[in-house]
Amino acid sequence: MAVCDFGGATGVPHPTFRYAGWAQLSMLQQPVSRESLLADPVLEAAFRNIQGPPRPLTAEQGAALQRLIGDGPPRRTPRPPTWKQRRSALTNPWRPGGFHGDWVNEAEIENHIAADPRTWRRLGFLNEPMTQKWLNPRDRPDLCGVGVVAEIKLKAAATDIAQLQRYMRSLDEHPQLGALTRCRGLLITGHDRANPSLLAAVAEAAIPVELWSVCRGSGRSGARVRLLGARSDARIA
């Protein structure tokens, strides 16, 4: 765990992560285990699921975290970025890790699809999809819209189909997002091909699902979108 001080409002729009800000990172002198966070009745809800977009802490959770970590490191306000640094965030986006042409993580794929109408329309969404929306206390798919739900994996596997099918059942039961006909389930991978076992599992799925590839594009294309496989009676957009 670390303290990240963003100082003043220095952020700029970012084509990959939607927002980029300059900050000063300070590690805690004593590490805090996830077990201790989950053992606290106030903090357990905030740290039970650490995936997904950033979420703010409540005042009560902030006070509980302060009691747990004790005196944090001294505040270190970052220097404001130069105009060259601000321009660099737009013309040469920072993408930690990953290789050229690859997605860095699943959140990057999710953000791109939600922000690019050409991509989400190709996938069959009627409107800009919602990200990380709770359908019920158990299920929060990566993307969903009226009659369409999607789960995103950097590299999809046959075991991901059951999770997607659970999301499909939850979407069918949702009062606002359920469609009059059976909803569509999209398993989206960041790779341009799938192994034979995954394609076979999609073709034999008890509830029809579709396997899509969304790969990084170049220039104005944004992303390359391709249907990789589906059960024969799946409804394709």
C-alpha positions as CSV (number, residue, x, y, z in Angstrom):
1,M,0.0,0.0,0.0
2,A,1.2,3.5,-0.8
3,V,0.0,7.1,-0.6
4,C,-0.4,8.9,-3.9
5,D,-0.6,12.7,-3.7
6,F,-1.9,14.4,-6.8
7,G,-1.5,17.9,-5.5
8,G,-3.4,20.4,-7.6
9,A,-5.6,19.8,-10.6
10,T,-2.9,18.9,-13.2
11,G,-4.6,16.1,-15.2
12,V,-5.3,16.0,-18.9
13,P,-7.6,13.8,-21.0
14,H,-5.9,10.5,-21.9
15,P,-6.8,8.4,-25.0
16,T,-6.2,5.1,-23.3
17,F,-7.1,5.6,-19.6
18,R,-9.5,8.6,-20.1
19,Y,-7.5,10.7,-17.6
20,A,-3.8,11.2,-16.8
21,G,-2.5,13.0,-13.7
22,W,0.9,13.7,-12.3
23,A,1.5,12.5,-8.7
24,Q,4.1,11.7,-6.1
25,L,4.0,8.2,-4.8
26,S,5.2,7.4,-1.2
27,M,5.4,3.8,0.1
28,L,4.3,3.1,3.7
29,Q,7.2,2.2,6.0
30,Q,5.2,-0.8,7.3
31,P,3.2,-2.9,4.8
32,V,-0.5,-3.5,5.4
33,S,-1.7,-6.9,4.5
34,R,-5.0,-7.4,2.7
35,E,-6.1,-9.8,5.5
36,S,-6.0,-7.0,8.0
37,L,-8.0,-4.8,5.7
38,L,-10.7,-7.5,5.2
39,A,-10.7,-8.2,9.0
40,D,-11.9,-4.6,9.7
41,P,-15.7,-4.4,9.5
42,V,-15.6,-0.9,8.1
43,L,-13.0,-1.5,5.5
44,E,-14.0,-5.0,4.4
45,A,-16.6,-3.8,1.9
46,A,-14.1,-1.4,0.3
47,F,-11.3,-3.9,-0.2
48,R,-13.3,-7.1,-0.8
49,N,-13.2,-6.6,-4.5
50,I,-10.2,-4.5,-5.7
51,Q,-10.8,-4.9,-9.4
52,G,-12.6,-2.4,-11.5
53,P,-12.4,1.5,-11.7
54,P,-11.1,3.6,-8.7
55,R,-13.7,4.0,-5.9
56,P,-13.6,6.7,-3.2
57,L,-13.7,5.8,0.5
58,T,-16.3,7.2,2.8
59,A,-15.3,9.4,5.7
60,E,-15.8,6.5,8.0
61,Q,-13.6,4.2,5.9
62,G,-10.9,6.9,5.6
63,A,-10.8,7.2,9.4
64,A,-10.6,3.5,9.8
65,L,-7.8,3.2,7.3
66,Q,-5.9,6.1,9.1
67,R,-6.2,4.2,12.4
68,L,-4.8,1.1,10.7
69,I,-1.8,2.6,9.0
70,G,-1.0,5.1,11.7
71,D,1.1,8.1,10.8
72,G,1.5,8.1,7.0
73,P,4.5,9.4,5.1
74,P,4.9,13.2,4.9
75,R,3.0,14.9,2.1
76,R,5.0,15.3,-1.1
77,T,3.3,17.5,-3.6
78,P,4.4,16.9,-7.2
79,R,5.7,19.6,-9.4
80,P,3.2,20.8,-12.1
81,P,3.9,19.2,-15.5
82,T,5.6,21.1,-18.2
83,W,3.7,21.8,-21.4
84,K,5.8,19.1,-23.1
85,Q,4.8,16.6,-20.5
86,R,1.1,17.5,-21.0
87,R,1.4,17.2,-24.8
88,S,3.2,13.9,-24.5
89,A,0.2,12.4,-22.6
90,L,-1.8,13.0,-25.8
91,T,0.6,12.3,-28.6
92,N,2.6,9.4,-27.1
93,P,0.3,7.8,-24.4
94,W,2.1,6.1,-21.5
95,R,1.2,2.5,-21.4
96,P,3.0,0.7,-18.6
97,G,4.1,-2.8,-19.4
98,G,2.8,-4.6,-22.4
99,F,4.4,-4.7,-25.8
100,H,3.6,-2.6,-28.8
101,G,0.3,-3.6,-30.3
102,D,-0.9,-5.3,-27.1
103,W,-3.5,-4.2,-24.5
104,V,-2.0,-3.6,-21.1
105,N,-4.9,-4.9,-19.1
106,E,-8.6,-5.6,-19.3
107,A,-9.6,-2.2,-18.1
108,E,-7.9,-0.7,-21.2
109,I,-10.0,-2.8,-23.5
110,E,-13.1,-1.9,-21.5
111,N,-12.4,1.9,-21.6
112,H,-11.7,1.8,-25.3
113,I,-15.0,0.0,-26.2
114,A,-17.0,2.3,-24.0
115,A,-15.4,5.4,-25.5
116,D,-15.5,4.4,-29.2
117,P,-18.9,4.3,-30.9
118,R,-17.6,2.3,-33.9
119,T,-16.4,-0.5,-31.6
120,W,-19.5,-0.8,-29.4
121,R,-21.8,-0.6,-32.3
122,R,-19.9,-3.3,-34.1
123,L,-20.4,-5.5,-31.0
124,G,-24.1,-4.9,-31.1
125,F,-24.7,-2.3,-28.3
126,L,-27.5,0.1,-29.2
127,N,-26.0,2.8,-26.9
128,E,-22.8,3.5,-25.1
129,P,-22.4,0.5,-22.8
130,M,-22.3,0.9,-19.1
131,T,-19.1,-0.2,-17.3
132,Q,-18.9,-2.1,-14.1
133,K,-22.7,-1.8,-13.4
134,W,-24.1,-4.0,-10.6
135,L,-27.0,-6.1,-11.9
136,N,-27.6,-7.5,-8.4
137,P,-25.5,-7.8,-5.2
138,R,-23.4,-10.6,-6.9
139,D,-23.0,-9.8,-10.5
140,R,-21.1,-6.8,-12.0
141,P,-20.1,-7.4,-15.7
142,D,-17.5,-5.4,-17.5
143,L,-20.0,-4.0,-20.0
144,C,-23.7,-4.1,-20.3
145,G,-26.6,-2.4,-22.1
146,V,-30.2,-3.2,-23.0
147,G,-30.2,-6.9,-24.0
148,V,-26.4,-7.2,-24.2
149,V,-23.8,-8.1,-21.6
150,A,-20.0,-8.6,-22.1
151,E,-17.1,-10.1,-20.1
152,I,-13.6,-9.0,-21.1
153,K,-10.5,-11.1,-20.8
154,L,-7.0,-10.4,-22.0
155,K,-6.9,-14.0,-23.0
156,A,-10.3,-15.8,-22.7
157,A,-10.6,-19.4,-21.6
158,A,-13.4,-22.0,-21.7
159,T,-13.9,-21.5,-17.9
160,D,-15.0,-17.9,-18.5
161,I,-18.2,-19.0,-20.3
162,A,-20.0,-20.0,-17.0
163,Q,-19.4,-16.5,-15.6
164,L,-20.7,-14.9,-18.7
165,Q,-23.8,-17.1,-18.7
166,R,-24.5,-16.1,-15.1
167,Y,-24.4,-12.5,-16.1
168,M,-26.8,-13.2,-19.0
169,R,-29.4,-14.7,-16.6
170,S,-29.0,-11.7,-14.3
171,L,-29.5,-9.3,-17.2
172,D,-32.6,-11.1,-18.4
173,E,-34.0,-10.5,-14.9
174,H,-33.1,-6.9,-14.7
175,P,-36.1,-4.6,-14.8
176,Q,-34.5,-1.9,-17.0
177,L,-31.9,-3.7,-19.0
178,G,-33.6,-7.0,-19.8
179,A,-34.7,-7.4,-23.4
180,L,-38.0,-8.8,-24.6
181,T,-36.1,-11.6,-26.3
182,R,-33.1,-13.6,-25.0
183,C,-30.2,-11.3,-24.2
184,R,-26.8,-11.6,-26.0
185,G,-23.7,-12.6,-24.1
186,L,-20.3,-11.5,-25.5
187,L,-17.0,-13.0,-24.3
188,I,-14.4,-10.5,-25.5
189,T,-10.7,-11.4,-25.8
190,G,-7.8,-9.0,-26.5
191,H,-6.1,-11.6,-28.8
192,D,-6.9,-12.0,-32.5
193,R,-7.3,-15.8,-32.3
194,A,-8.6,-18.4,-29.8
195,N,-7.5,-22.0,-29.1
196,P,-9.6,-24.9,-30.3
197,S,-10.8,-25.9,-26.9
198,L,-12.3,-22.4,-26.3
199,L,-14.0,-22.4,-29.8
200,A,-15.4,-25.8,-29.1
201,A,-16.7,-24.7,-25.7
202,V,-18.4,-21.7,-27.3
203,A,-20.0,-23.9,-30.0
204,E,-21.3,-26.3,-27.4
205,A,-22.4,-23.8,-24.7
206,A,-25.7,-24.5,-23.0
207,I,-26.7,-20.9,-23.3
208,P,-25.6,-19.4,-26.7
209,V,-22.7,-17.0,-26.3
210,E,-20.5,-15.1,-28.8
211,L,-16.7,-14.9,-28.8
212,W,-15.3,-11.6,-30.1
213,S,-11.8,-10.4,-30.6
214,V,-11.0,-6.7,-29.9
215,C,-7.4,-5.9,-30.8
216,R,-5.5,-2.7,-30.7
217,G,-5.7,-0.8,-34.0
218,S,-3.6,1.9,-35.5
219,G,-4.4,5.4,-36.6
220,R,-8.1,6.3,-36.6
221,S,-9.2,2.7,-36.7
222,G,-9.0,2.5,-32.9
223,A,-9.5,-1.3,-32.7
224,R,-9.9,-4.3,-34.9
225,V,-13.2,-6.1,-34.0
226,R,-13.8,-9.6,-35.2
227,L,-16.3,-12.4,-34.4
228,L,-14.3,-15.6,-33.6
229,G,-17.0,-18.0,-32.8
230,A,-20.6,-18.6,-31.7
231,R,-23.1,-21.4,-31.2
232,S,-25.1,-21.9,-34.4
233,D,-28.3,-20.5,-33.0
234,A,-26.7,-17.4,-31.4
235,R,-28.1,-14.1,-32.6
236,I,-25.3,-12.1,-34.2
237,A,-25.4,-8.3,-34.5
